[in-house]
C-alpha cells in the first residue's frame, strides 16, 4: 500500500513529528485568539501600537511554523514510504 493514510479499521498513529507539527499549526491560533495578551498600546514600535505590530509579527512566524510542520510531515511520509519498499 503506497498511501500512508490509515485503513478504515485502524486509527492514525500518533508520532512525535506529528505532535510537533500539530503544535506548530496550533500556536498561531492560540496567540491570536488570546486577545487579552496583546490588547494594549504600549510598547510602541516606530510609532505603531503594540496591538498592530504584534499581529503583523505573527504573519512571518506563522509562515515559518507552517513550513516547519510541512517539512516534519513530509519527512515522516518519506521515511514510511521508504520502509514499505524494503
C-alpha positions, 0 to 999 in steps of 0.5 A: 500500500503506497498511501500512508493514510490509515485503513478504515479499521485502524486509527492514525498513529500518533508520532512525535513529528506529528505532535510537533507539527500539530503544535506548530499549526496550533500556536498561531491560533492560540496567540491570536485568539488570546486577545487579552495578551496583546490588547494594549498600546504600549510598547510602541514600535516606530510609532505603531501600537503594540496591538498592530505590530504584534499581529503583523509579527505573527504573519512571518512566524506563522509562515515559518511554523507552517513550513516547519510542520510541512517539512516534519510531515513530509519527512515522516511520509518519506521515511514510511514510504521508504520502509514499505519498499524494503 
